[in-house]
Amino acid sequence: MPYEYPKFEYRRNADQDAKVPVRHPVVIAGAGPVGLALAVDLALKQVPVILLEAQDTISVGSRAICFAKRTLEVCERLGLGRRLLEKGVTWKKGVVFFGDDEVFEFDLLPEEGHQFPAFINLQQYYLELYAIERAQELREFIDLRWCSELQAIDSGENGVRLTVGTPDGAYQLDCDWLIAADGARSFCRKSLGLEFEGRTFDDQFLIADIKTKADMPPVRRFWFAPTFTDADSALLHMQPDDVWRLDFQIGPEADAAEEMQIENVMRRVRGMLGNEIEPDLEWISVYRFQSRCIRNFVHGRVIFTGDAAHQVSPFGARGANSGIQDAENLAWKLQLVLKELAPESLLDSYNAERTYAAEENIRHSTQSTDFIAPKGVISLAYRNAVLSLAKQYKFARPLINSGRLSTPTIHRESMLNTADVDSWSGKLMPGAPAADAPLQSPEGESWLLSQLKGEFTLLYFTEDAVPELVEAELRSLSKNLVPVKPLLIGLKPESQGVSVFDLQGLAALRYDARNGTTYLLRPDQHICARWKTFSLDEIRSALNTATCN
Amino acid sequence: MKLNLEPKIEDPDGFYNQLIRLHDGLSEAQSLELQSRMILLLANHIGDSEVLSEVMRIAREPFTE
């Protein structure tokens, strides 16, 4: 049986009867994955949010299905991570074929010691449904308004006046900040007259989500030039509920309506999975894609996130995953600005960091597209040369690009970072998201990232007892206007005064930590500064840098 | 075998993109000439005739009986 979409009821709200438009601190347009993640994040920071959604249900069709490790880590902080993990199909391996030949296999997370896997596959509607349920738990702060369509935006210097259409007619409301999370066809973007810059691709892709009991492993399978169907590439992915995502590259000239005929879809499905298969068709769609973004994500009091700001090809799962990163990047900055604990210029760092991320994602997804759908004889010759060499010769394998799957952007050049003065080994650096590692707490096994609760956090590693002076300074930091919460990590079983222990030594390894090593983490878990020794002055200065104070 | 067949290219995606973009705006004949120029430059850099023979043999593999 296909998935049944829940209906959410439109309810009249007090703003509709107000004589003058009521003012709210934050209005988010669009209750997709990005708008919902941002609403929940802000609510956890006790910022009240109005979330406007034009429809009365969740995403129709599975749409985004691959959620990356970083997204799960963000969602865990929002109170959703375990639920997504339990429902989703965990995978980390991919196999690439050229014609009928297996060319190579890859593993996206070859190391142990992380709470979340490299990827789960999950229909977008489940992510949205769970996030809506989370938003309902936080209803003290989140007012989710269904059947509420943004119809006009009047953007002023200190706020925005909105006109919202409802089944009862239109009403107006004011907000300090409008967050556009209204997707690729963003009304907000059109209303502000902002142009996308980038490329549109001609190639068409046919998606078929089918439901069938099939005994196949949760491995991403990708075919270049498959022989079992008339397509330039094909992809197979497992989803929960016995649903499989099949994606066929059908070329620029294909007749979309014809391709979507059930018998034509079934011919391709059977080509891939065998003639005996009798699946239910869950969802069929033909799409083209763009790689493009708007130049600035912050326009006065209107801030753009997710697909409303940037779009990528689907190869690499960089759409929804990067949108969730937009949300986590924006939430804490907006909170500090609203509480007047940071100047509005902190939001410039949102623009700088997330336009940089969008460019990175566009670059990766465009390069994948150039490999998957080569334009012209020469590009095709190079592509086929790489694939034919790769089976036998290892050197060619890194050149194969069937999608570089989403990893979090490292904000290397961020204005919020304090540059390293000490020398460090390992992969971490200022601007990178904090690495996970297993820790032991008095309550049992835990994870480093689970200890980070959406505030500035100071990681302090110690081999023995925490020095009294450090303890006193940590207390003063936790009472700061922008509080910095300490997380004391014992490197040895005999460490004293600590909250958690790194008994496997993986945190020490990943953080290159010794006695006295200190990391300052942002509320979005990104590293903004680190030192080999503890210094209150350095920490205060780095905190000021990270908050534009 | 003297030829190194382990991955060595520092930024595979960046390199591949540069390689593809290099042909932008060229006719097929020009592209072929460009490829030939590149091969000659690389061959001279390598110099070692044993390595170059290995390269030629492997490159021709799909087209030999």
HADDOCK unambig.tbl for C-alpha pairs under 7 A between the chains (distance, minus, plus):
assign (segid A and resid 367 and name CA) (segid B and resid 17 and name CA) 6.57 0.50 0.50
assign (segid A and resid 379 and name CA) (segid B and resid 20 and name CA) 6.10 0.50 0.50
assign (segid A and resid 393 and name CA) (segid B and resid 5 and name CA) 6.23 0.50 0.50
assign (segid A and resid 394 and name CA) (segid B and resid 5 and name CA) 6.40 0.50 0.50
assign (segid A and resid 394 and name CA) (segid B and resid 6 and name CA) 5.75 0.50 0.50
assign (segid A and resid 394 and name CA) (segid B and resid 7 and name CA) 6.36 0.50 0.50
assign (segid A and resid 395 and name CA) (segid B and resid 5 and name CA) 5.27 0.50 0.50
assign (segid A and resid 395 and name CA) (segid B and resid 6 and name CA) 4.60 0.50 0.50
assign (segid A and resid 395 and name CA) (segid B and resid 7 and name CA) 3.72 0.50 0.50
assign (segid A and resid 395 and name CA) (segid B and resid 8 and name CA) 6.91 0.50 0.50
assign (segid A and resid 396 and name CA) (segid B and resid 7 and name CA) 6.81 0.50 0.50
assign (segid A and resid 398 and name CA) (segid B and resid 12 and name CA) 6.12 0.50 0.50
assign (segid A and resid 399 and name CA) (segid B and resid 12 and name CA) 5.38 0.50 0.50
assign (segid A and resid 399 and name CA) (segid B and resid 13 and name CA) 6.44 0.50 0.50
assign (segid A and resid 399 and name CA) (segid B and resid 16 and name CA) 6.95 0.50 0.50
